[in-house]
Amino acid sequence: MADVIVVGAGHNGLICAAYLARAGIDTLLLEARDEVGGCASTVSDLGARFNICNCDHTMIRAMPII
C-alpha cells in the first residue's frame, strides 16, 4: 500500500508525486481521465481542439462578481 496517494494527474499532481517519489516515499498517483496533464492538456472533440483551462478562465472573467 502506498504511503501517499495523490489525486489528480494535472501539472501540480504530477510535480507533487515526482518530488515524493524522488524522496523515496511510496506514492500512488490517480487520474480519472485517460490522459494526464489536467488543464495543461488539449481535448479533441467534434472535430475541434481546445484547452479546457482556457474555457474556465473565460467563464470566470464573464462572472459579474469578479
Buried (B, 14 or more C-beta within 10 A) or exposed (E): EEEBEBEBBBBEBBEBBEEBBEEEEEBBBEBEEEEBBBBEBEEEEEEEEEEEBEEEEEEEEEEEEE
